[in-house]
C-alpha cells in the first residue's frame, strides 16, 4: 500500500462522514483533509487557519474576562470567580481539543482513516452502500442539527441588551459547538465499529439460522444487517476471524487517537456542571442571574451530557455485540466437533480473550453505559455538598 502522506487516497468510508468533514473544515478542527473523495494530510495552510482561529477566540475570551471583571468583581466576588472559572473551562477545553486534533498524530490520523477503508475492503463490503446508507443519513441529520444549534444560539444572544451576554454567548457557543461536533463524529465512529461487529455476527447466525434479538437501544437493526450479510457472505467461505482481527485492531487505534478528547469531555462536564450550579445558586441568592443566563447554562450542560450519553450508548452497543460474537462462537464449537468452522470459531474466541475489547481512557475509567451512572453519582454528591454550604453555612 502506498504511503497516504504522499498521494491522494480515495476513501469511501469517509464519504459517509462527509458533512462532518465540511463542518470541521470550516471550524478548523478536522484531523485530516478530505475533499473530492480523496484523503490527504493536514496542510500547513490549514494549520495556519487553525492558529488564526485560536488567536481570535483567545482575544474574545480575554474580552469576556475583562467584561466579567467589570460587571461582577465589585458586586459579588464569588460570582466573579465562578464566571471566570466557567469561561476558563470552555476556553481550555477548546484549546486542548484544537491543538490535539490539528498538531498531534497527523500521520496516525491519516493511517487510521485508511484502516477504516481496509476493514470494509477485507470484509468485501466496500462495494455495497447498504451498511453506510442509514449511518450517512443519521450523520447528516446530526451534523445539520448541531449547525442549526450554533446559528440559533448565536442569534439568540443578540436579542439580549447586555453586551457581556452577547459576546459571551457568541464566543462560548462557537467553541462549544466546535467541540460537540467533533465528539459527535467520534461517537458515530463507535457506531461504525459496532455495525461491522454486527455484520460478522450476522454471517455466523445466518449459517446456523440462529435468531438475533435487537436491544431497545440498538441503532442499526440486526435483521437489516442479516439481510445484507446473506446476499454475498457465507460463514464457511468467509474469513470471519480475519474480519474480527481487523475490527479489533481498528478499534484499538481509535481508542489511542481519541481517548484524549473523551478525557477532556468528562472533565469539562463534571467541573462545568459544578461551576454552573454554583453560579445559579449565587445568582439567585444575590439576584444576579436572570432567566436568559439560566437557559444558556442549561443548553451548554445539556449538549455535553447528550454527547457523553451518545458515546456511552455507542460503546455499550459495541460491547454487547462483542458478547454476542463470543456466544455465537461457543455455539459453533458445540455444533461442529471438527473442521474449519470450529478452528475459525476457536481463533475468534482467542482473539477476544487475548485483548478483551474495551474503551479505556488512559486506564482510569471505561466508557460504557454504567459510566453515566458513575458520573451522575459524582455530580449529585458534589451538588448536595454545594447546597449544604449555601443554605447551612
C-alpha positions in Angstrom: 0.0 0.0 0.0 1.4 3.4 -0.9 2.1 6.0 1.7 -1.0 8.0 2.2 1.0 11.1 3.1 2.5 11.3 -0.4 -0.5 10.8 -2.6 -4.3 11.1 -2.6 -6.1 8.1 -1.3 -9.7 7.5 -2.1 -11.8 6.6 0.9 -15.4 5.6 0.5 -15.9 5.2 4.2 -15.2 8.8 4.9 -17.9 9.8 2.3 -20.3 8.6 5.0 -19.0 11.4 7.3 -18.5 14.0 4.5 -20.9 16.5 6.1 -19.0 16.3 9.3 -15.7 17.0 7.5 -17.2 20.0 5.7 -18.3 21.5 9.1 -15.0 20.7 10.7 -13.1 22.2 7.8 -15.0 25.5 8.3 -14.3 25.3 12.1 -10.6 24.4 11.6 -11.0 21.2 13.7 -10.6 18.3 11.2 -7.9 15.8 11.7 -7.4 15.1 8.0 -8.2 16.8 4.8 -11.0 15.1 2.8 -12.1 16.7 -0.4 -13.1 15.4 -3.9 -13.4 11.9 -2.4 -9.7 11.9 -1.6 -7.9 11.8 1.7 -4.9 14.0 2.4 -2.9 15.0 5.5 -3.5 18.4 7.1 -1.6 21.1 5.2 0.4 23.9 6.6 -2.2 26.4 5.4 -4.9 24.6 7.3 -2.7 24.7 10.4 -2.2 28.5 9.9 -6.0 28.7 9.6 -6.3 26.9 13.0 -3.8 29.2 14.7 -5.8 32.2 13.5 -8.9 30.7 15.0 -7.1 30.1 18.3 -5.8 33.7 18.4 -9.3 35.1 17.6 -11.0 33.2 20.3 -8.2 33.8 22.8 -8.8 37.5 22.2 -12.6 37.0 22.6 -12.1 35.2 25.9 -9.8 37.9 27.2 -12.5 40.4 26.4 -15.0 38.2 28.3 -12.7 38.2 31.3 -12.5 41.9 31.2 -16.2 42.4 30.9 -16.9 39.9 33.7 -14.4 41.6 35.9 -16.1 45.0 35.4 -19.6 43.6 35.9 -19.2 41.2 38.8 -15.9 41.9 40.7 -17.3 44.7 42.8 -20.8 43.3 43.1 -20.1 39.7 44.1 -16.6 38.3 44.2 -17.8 34.7 44.3 -19.9 35.2 41.2 -16.9 36.8 39.5 -14.7 33.8 40.3 -17.3 31.2 39.2 -17.9 33.1 35.9 -14.2 33.3 35.2 -13.9 29.6 36.0 -16.8 28.7 33.7 -15.3 30.7 30.8 -11.9 29.1 31.5 -13.4 25.6 31.3 -14.8 26.2 27.9 -11.6 28.0 26.7 -9.1 25.4 27.8 -11.3 22.5 26.6 -11.5 24.3 23.2 -7.7 25.0 23.0 -6.7 21.5 24.1 -9.1 19.9 21.6 -7.9 22.1 18.6 -4.2 21.6 19.3 -4.6 17.9 19.7 -6.6 17.3 16.6 -4.5 19.6 14.4 -1.0 19.3 15.6 -0.6 15.8 17.0 -0.7 12.4 15.4 -1.0 13.8 11.9 0.3 10.6 10.2 -1.5 8.3 12.6 -4.8 10.1 11.8 -4.4 9.5 8.1 -3.4 5.9 8.6 -6.5 5.3 10.8 -8.8 6.6 8.1 -7.0 4.3 5.6 -7.5 1.5 8.0 -11.3 2.1 8.1 -11.4 1.6 4.4 -9.2 -1.5 4.6 -11.7 -3.0 7.1 -14.5 -2.7 4.6 -12.3 -4.0 1.8 -11.2 -7.1 3.7 -14.9 -7.8 4.6 -15.9 -7.3 0.9 -18.5 -4.7 1.8 -16.8 -1.7 0.3 -18.7 -2.2 -3.0 -22.1 -2.2 -1.3 -23.5 1.0 0.2 -26.3 -0.6 2.2 -24.4 -0.6 5.5 -23.4 3.0 5.3 -26.6 4.5 3.8 -28.5 4.8 7.1 -25.4 5.9 9.0 -24.8 8.6 6.4 -28.3 9.9 6.7 -28.0 10.0 10.5 -24.7 11.7 10.3 -26.1 14.4 8.0 -29.1 14.9 10.3 -26.9 15.1 13.5 -24.4 17.5 11.9 -27.1 19.6 10.5 -28.9 19.9 13.8 -25.6 20.9 15.5 -25.1 23.6 12.8 -28.6 24.9 13.3 -28.0 24.9 17.1 -24.9 27.0 16.6 -26.7 29.5 14.4 -29.8 29.7 16.7 -27.9 30.1 19.9 -25.5 32.7 18.4 -28.5 34.6 17.1 -30.4 34.5 20.4 -27.6 36.2 22.2 -28.1 39.3 20.0 -31.6 39.6 21.4 -30.2 40.5 24.9 -29.4 44.1 25.6 -26.3 43.2 27.6 -23.0 43.4 25.5 -21.5 41.0 28.0 -24.2 38.4 27.3 -23.9 38.8 23.6 -20.1 38.5 23.3 -20.1 35.6 25.8 -22.9 33.8 24.1 -21.3 34.0 20.6 -17.8 33.1 21.7 -18.8 30.2 24.1 -21.4 28.9 21.7 -19.0 28.7 18.8 -16.2 27.0 20.8 -18.7 24.7 22.5 -20.4 23.6 19.2 -17.0 23.0 17.7 -16.1 20.5 20.4 -19.6 18.9 20.3 -19.4 18.4 16.5 -16.0 16.7 17.0 -17.3 14.5 19.7 -20.5 13.6 17.9 -18.3 12.5 15.0 -16.3 10.3 17.4 -19.5 8.7 18.7 -20.6 7.9 15.2 -17.3 6.2 14.6 -18.1 3.9 17.5 -21.4 3.0 15.8 -19.3 2.3 12.6 -17.3 -0.4 14.5 -20.5 -1.8 16.2 -22.1 -2.3 12.8 -19.1 -4.2 11.5 -19.2 -6.5 14.5 -22.9 -7.0 14.0 -22.2 -7.9 10.4 -19.7 -10.6 11.5 -22.3 -11.9 13.9 -24.9 -12.0 11.1 -22.7 -14.1 8.9 -22.5 -16.8 11.7 -26.2 -16.5 12.7 -27.3 -16.8 9.1 -25.3 -20.0 8.6 -27.0 -21.7 11.6 -30.3 -19.9 11.1 -30.0 -18.6 14.7 -32.2 -15.8 15.9 -30.8 -12.4 17.0 -32.8 -10.1 19.2 -32.4 -6.3 19.0 -31.8 -4.4 22.2 -34.1 -1.5 22.8 -31.2 0.9 22.3 -29.9 -0.6 19.1 -29.1 1.9 16.5 -28.9 -0.3 13.4 -31.4 -3.2 13.3 -29.9 -6.7 13.3 -32.4 -8.1 10.9 -31.4 -5.5 8.3 -27.7 -6.3 8.8 -28.5 -10.0 8.5 -30.3 -9.4 5.2 -27.3 -7.5 3.8 -24.9 -10.2 5.0 -26.9 -13.0 3.4 -26.5 -11.6 0.0 -22.8 -12.2 -0.5 -21.3 -13.8 2.6 -21.3 -17.4 3.9 -19.7 -18.5 7.1 -17.9 -21.5 5.6 -16.2 -19.3 2.9 -15.7 -16.0 4.8 -12.6 -15.3 6.9 -14.6 -14.1 9.9 -11.5 -14.5 12.2 -9.6 -12.1 9.9 -12.5 -9.7 9.9 -12.6 -9.7 13.7 -8.9 -9.2 13.9 -9.0 -6.1 11.7 -12.0 -4.6 13.5 -10.3 -5.1 16.9 -7.1 -3.5 15.7 -9.0 -0.6 14.2 -10.9 -0.1 17.4 -7.7 -0.2 19.4 -6.2 2.5 17.2 -9.4 4.5 17.6 -9.1 4.4 21.3 -5.4 5.6 21.2 -6.2 8.5 19.0 -9.5 9.7 20.6 -9.2 9.0 24.3 -7.8 12.4 25.0 -11.0 14.1 23.7 -13.1 11.8 25.9 -11.0 12.7 28.9 -11.4 16.4 28.2 -15.2 15.9 27.7 -15.6 14.0 31.0 -13.5 16.5 33.0 -15.3 19.5 31.4 -18.7 18.0 32.0 -18.2 17.3 35.7 -16.3 20.5 36.5 -18.7 22.6 34.3 -21.8 21.3 36.0 -20.5 22.0 39.4 -19.4 25.6 38.5 -22.7 26.3 36.7 -24.7 25.0 39.6 -22.7 27.3 41.9 -23.4 30.3 39.5 -27.1 29.6 39.6 -27.1 29.4 43.4 -25.1 32.6 43.9 -27.0 34.3 41.1 -30.5 33.5 42.5 -29.4 34.4 46.1 -27.8 37.8 45.0 -30.3 38.5 42.2 -27.5 38.4 39.6 -28.8 35.6 37.4 -31.7 36.0 35.1 -33.8 33.5 33.1 -31.7 34.2 29.9 -28.4 33.1 31.6 -30.1 30.1 33.1 -31.4 29.0 29.7 -27.9 29.3 28.2 -26.4 27.3 31.1 -28.9 24.5 30.6 -28.3 24.5 26.9 -24.5 24.1 27.3 -24.7 21.5 30.0 -27.4 19.5 28.1 -25.2 19.5 25.0 -22.3 17.9 26.8 -24.5 15.4 28.7 -26.1 14.4 25.4 -22.8 13.8 23.6 -21.5 11.8 26.6 -24.7 9.8 26.7 -24.5 9.0 23.0 -20.8 8.0 23.2 -21.5 5.7 26.2 -24.5 4.2 24.4 -22.4 3.5 21.3 -19.7 1.8 23.3 -22.3 -0.3 25.1 -23.8 -1.4 21.8 -20.3 -2.4 20.6 -19.6 -4.3 23.8 -23.0 -6.1 23.7 -22.3 -7.1 20.1 -18.9 -8.4 21.1 -20.5 -10.5 23.8 -22.9 -11.9 21.1 -19.9 -12.7 18.9 -18.5 -14.9 21.8 -21.8 -16.6 22.3 -22.1 -17.4 18.6 -18.5 -18.8 18.5 -19.3 -21.0 21.5 -22.4 -22.2 19.7 -20.2 -23.1 16.7 -17.8 -25.1 18.9 -20.8 -27.1 20.1 -22.3 -27.6 16.7 -19.0 -28.6 14.9 -16.8 -31.1 16.6 -14.0 -30.7 14.0 -13.3 -28.9 10.7 -12.5 -25.4 9.5 -15.6 -23.7 11.2 -14.5 -25.0 14.6 -11.0 -23.7 14.0 -12.3 -20.4 12.9 -14.6 -20.1 15.9 -11.7 -21.1 18.3 -9.5 -18.4 16.7 -12.2 -15.8 17.2 -12.5 -16.6 20.8 -8.8 -16.5 21.2 -8.7 -13.0 19.7 -11.3 -11.8 22.1 -9.6 -13.4 25.1 -6.1 -12.1 24.2 -7.1 -8.5 24.2 -10.7 -8.0 25.6 -12.2 -5.0 23.8 -13.0 -2.0 26.0 -12.7 1.7 25.6 -10.4 2.7 28.4 -9.5 6.4 28.9 -5.8 6.3 30.0 -6.6 3.3 32.2 -8.6 5.5 34.6 -12.2 4.5 33.6 -14.0 2.6 30.9 -16.6 4.2 28.6 -19.8 2.2 28.9 -23.4 2.6 29.9 -22.6 2.3 33.6 -20.2 5.2 33.4 -23.1 7.6 33.1 -24.4 6.4 36.5 -21.0 6.9 38.0 -20.8 10.5 36.7 -24.3 11.2 37.9 -23.4 9.9 41.3 -20.3 12.1 41.5 -22.0 15.3 40.3 -25.1 14.9 42.5 -22.9 14.2 45.5 -21.0 17.4 44.9 -24.1 19.4 44.2 -25.6 18.3 47.5 -22.4 19.5 49.2 -22.8 22.8 47.5 -26.4 23.2 48.7 -25.3 22.5 52.2 -22.7 25.3 52.1 -25.2 27.7 50.7 -28.2 27.0 53.0 -26.5 25.7 56.1 -23.4 27.9 56.0 
